[in-house]
Amino acid sequence: MKVQYKEKHSLKKEIRHLPKYIPLAIWLIFTVAMIGWIFIASLSTTSEIYNDGLLQSGLHFENYLNVLQRHKLGTYFLNSIIYCAAGCAGVILIASPAAYVLARIQFKGKNLVNNIFVVGMSIPSVMLVMPLFKMATSLGLVGSRWVLIILYICVNVPFGVFFLSGFFISLPKALEEAAEIDGCTPSKAFWKIMFPLAQPGIVTLTIFNFITIWNEYFMALIFANKTELRTVSTGLQAIVQSMKYSGDWAGLFAGVIIVFLPTFVLYIFLSNKIIAGVTGGAVKE
């Protein structure tokens, strides 16, 4: 017989927790108001923005078309999509087998390899730019998309290995034993059994990497030194600089919304997967 206890809601108890939510509510109101104003300004004219008369002449969706074509934000957007897709795929293909080996297989030097990945996470990417730029120049990779793709993969692999190790540790060993009995090799058992079972962590890691690569600025500024190679972050900075001469502030706000939209959509539709993925590897069997 199961006895279910139902906690009674008390007004005094709710009031006691109210101070905890006040800072969160203030931050939420400020953020919504700020983003809302930018969105409204992106649909107004520059004169309306200066005269505090937003949307007086109606909705100006041509601001988005102008910033995509005239300021080449469409090209920057496509570049960032390529960098994010290739970077995320590369990190998963490299980090997931490495994390599986470190989590499930005992071998000499395992702790040393783990420590190397931890050290790799702790080194700021800014410190690596100069030696990496020299290496890329000597290899003739500067001025191509490949250099940023390779850098984004290498920089994010240490965190990917650290993050996915928790998921592979939590999986029961009986699955590998059953696969071995059925004649699966260790690599085949990983790709057909263990890799699919780690999908919550892989999806979460992909989301984190997408957001990181999408918003990355410094490496893109150094290595994407051609207009056709720029990302949305460096492209938006170029648009800001051009506004000193063109004065198209409505187009600038439209560009901000375009750059902000992908990460916003990810958080809205995949927030539950992010939470589930972060907590999924915390419990060990």
LUMBALO-496567 format. One line per 5 residues: number of its first residue (from 1); their letters; for each residue x, z, y of C-alpha. Coordinates in steps of 0.1 Angstrom, whole numbers, plus 5000, padded with zeros to 4 digits. Example, Ala and Ser with C-alpha at 12.3 -4.5 7.8 and 13.67 -1.06 7.14 Angstrom:
! residues 2
1 = AS = 5123 5078 4955; 5137 5071 4989
***
This chain:
! residues 285
1 = MKVQY = 5000 5000 5000; 5014 4989 5033; 5008 5009 5064; 5009 4989 5096; 5017 5007 5128
6 = KEKHS = 5004 4992 5160; 5021 5003 5192; 4996 5013 5219; 5002 4997 5252; 5006 5022 5280
11 = LKKEI = 5004 5014 5317; 5030 5041 5324; 5053 5025 5299; 5049 4990 5314; 5055 5004 5349
16 = RHLPK = 5087 5021 5336; 5101 4988 5325; 5091 4970 5358; 5124 4976 5377; 5142 4957 5349
21 = YIPLA = 5122 4925 5357; 5124 4926 5395; 5159 4910 5397; 5149 4884 5372; 5117 4876 5391
26 = IWLIF = 5136 4873 5424; 5161 4849 5408; 5133 4829 5392; 5114 4825 5425; 5145 4815 5444
31 = TVAMI = 5156 4790 5418; 5121 4774 5415; 5118 4772 5453; 5152 4757 5457; 5147 4730 5430
36 = GWIFI = 5112 4723 5442; 5124 4717 5478; 5151 4693 5465; 5125 4674 5445; 5101 4671 5474
41 = ASLST = 5130 4661 5497; 5140 4634 5472; 5106 4618 5477; 5107 4620 5515; 5127 4601 5541
46 = TSEIY = 5158 4613 5558; 5141 4616 5592; 5114 4638 5576; 5140 4660 5561; 5156 4665 5595
51 = NDGLL = 5123 4671 5613; 5109 4695 5586; 5080 4672 5578; 5085 4665 5541; 5061 4639 5525
56 = QSGLH = 5044 4631 5558; 5046 4594 5552; 5038 4596 5514; 5059 4594 5483; 5091 4574 5485
61 = FENYL = 5101 4566 5449; 5124 4539 5462; 5149 4566 5470; 5156 4569 5432; 5159 4531 5429
66 = NVLQR = 5183 4529 5458; 5206 4556 5445; 5207 4541 5411; 5216 4506 5423; 5232 4509 5457
71 = HKLGT = 5253 4540 5450; 5259 4530 5413; 5245 4562 5399; 5229 4542 5371; 5265 4532 5360
76 = YFLNS = 5277 4568 5362; 5247 4580 5343; 5253 4555 5315; 5290 4565 5314; 5281 4602 5310
81 = IIYCA = 5257 4594 5282; 5285 4576 5264; 5310 4604 5269; 5285 4630 5258; 5273 4611 5227
86 = AGCAG = 5309 4603 5216; 5322 4637 5225; 5294 4657 5207; 5297 4635 5176; 5335 4638 5175
91 = VILIA = 5333 4676 5178; 5308 4680 5150; 5327 4656 5126; 5360 4676 5132; 5348 4712 5138
96 = SPAAY = 5322 4714 5109; 5347 4707 5080; 5373 4729 5096; 5349 4757 5101; 5337 4754 5065
101 = VLARI = 5372 4756 5052; 5381 4786 5073; 5349 4804 5064; 5347 4797 5027; 5382 4790 5013
106 = QFKGK = 5411 4815 5010; 5445 4801 5016; 5479 4812 5031; 5480 4810 5068; 5443 4812 5073
111 = NLVNN = 5445 4840 5099; 5471 4821 5117; 5449 4790 5119; 5420 4811 5131; 5441 4827 5158
116 = IFVVG = 5453 4792 5169; 5417 4782 5175; 5410 4814 5194; 5440 4808 5216; 5428 4772 5221
121 = MSIPS = 5395 4786 5235; 5413 4810 5259; 5434 4784 5276; 5418 4770 5308; 5415 4733 5307
126 = VMLVM = 5429 4731 5343; 5463 4742 5329; 5463 4713 5305; 5456 4685 5329; 5492 4677 5341
131 = PLFKM = 5508 4675 5306; 5477 4657 5292; 5479 4632 5321; 5515 4625 5314; 5508 4620 5277
136 = ATSLG = 5479 4597 5285; 5500 4577 5309; 5528 4572 5283; 5502 4561 5257; 5485 4537 5282
141 = LVGSR = 5451 4554 5279; 5446 4561 5316; 5420 4538 5330; 5399 4536 5298; 5369 4555 5285
146 = WVLII = 5388 4566 5254; 5410 4591 5272; 5380 4611 5284; 5363 4609 5250; 5394 4621 5232
151 = LYICV = 5399 4649 5257; 5363 4661 5255; 5366 4662 5217; 5399 4681 5216; 5389 4706 5243
156 = NVPFG = 5356 4715 5226; 5368 4716 5190; 5381 4752 5191; 5348 4767 5202; 5330 4745 5177
161 = VFFLS = 5351 4758 5148; 5346 4794 5160; 5309 4789 5165; 5301 4772 5132; 5322 4796 5111
166 = GFFIS = 5295 4822 5114; 5269 4799 5099; 5290 4789 5069; 5299 4825 5062; 5262 4834 5061
171 = LPKAL = 5254 4808 5034; 5252 4821 4998; 5281 4812 4975; 5256 4805 4947; 5249 4771 4963
176 = EEAAE = 5285 4760 4959; 5286 4773 4924; 5255 4754 4915; 5269 4722 4931; 5302 4726 4911
181 = IDGCT = 5282 4730 4879; 5264 4697 4887; 5297 4680 4891; 5300 4679 4929; 5335 4678 4944
186 = PSKAF = 5341 4703 4972; 5338 4676 4999; 5306 4662 4984; 5291 4697 4981; 5300 4702 5018
191 = WKIMF = 5284 4671 5031; 5253 4670 5009; 5245 4708 5007; 5263 4730 5031; 5264 4707 5061
196 = PLAQP = 5225 4702 5061; 5220 4739 5057; 5240 4745 5089; 5218 4723 5110; 5206 4751 5133
201 = GIVTL = 5241 4758 5143; 5251 4722 5146; 5221 4714 5168; 5229 4744 5190; 5266 4734 5193
206 = TIFNF = 5256 4698 5201; 5234 4711 5230; 5261 4733 5243; 5287 4705 5242; 5263 4681 5258
211 = ITIWN = 5257 4704 5287; 5295 4712 5290; 5305 4675 5290; 5277 4664 5312; 5286 4689 5339
216 = EYFMA = 5324 4686 5335; 5341 4676 5368; 5379 4682 5369; 5391 4661 5340; 5367 4633 5349
221 = LIFAN = 5381 4634 5385; 5416 4630 5372; 5413 4606 5343; 5382 4585 5353; 5401 4570 5382
226 = KTELR = 5380 4538 5384; 5345 4534 5398; 5332 4519 5366; 5344 4549 5346; 5331 4577 5367
231 = TVSTG = 5307 4604 5353; 5276 4617 5371; 5295 4647 5384; 5323 4627 5400; 5298 4600 5410
236 = LQAIV = 5276 4625 5428; 5306 4638 5447; 5314 4602 5458; 5278 4599 5470; 5281 4631 5490
241 = QSMKY = 5312 4617 5507; 5295 4584 5515; 5266 4603 5531; 5289 4611 5560; 5287 4575 5569
246 = SGDWA = 5253 4562 5555; 5232 4593 5563; 5209 4586 5533; 5202 4623 5525; 5169 4615 5507
251 = GLFAG = 5189 4593 5483; 5214 4622 5478; 5186 4645 5468; 5172 4619 5445; 5207 4617 5429
256 = VIIVF = 5208 4654 5424; 5174 4653 5406; 5187 4625 5383; 5218 4644 5374; 5199 4676 5369
261 = LPTFV = 5171 4661 5348; 5188 4657 5313; 5200 4693 5311; 5167 4706 5324; 5148 4686 5297
266 = LYIFL = 5171 4700 5270; 5164 4736 5280; 5127 4730 5283; 5122 4713 5249; 5151 4728 5229
271 = SNKII = 5153 4764 5242; 5139 4778 5209; 5165 4759 5189; 5192 4772 5211; 5181 4808 5206
276 = AGVTG = 5177 4803 5169; 5211 4787 5166; 5229 4814 5185; 5214 4842 5164; 5213 4823 5131
281 = GAVKE = 5250 4829 5122; 5249 4865 5132; 5235 4878 5099; 5258 4877 5069; 5245 4876 5033
***
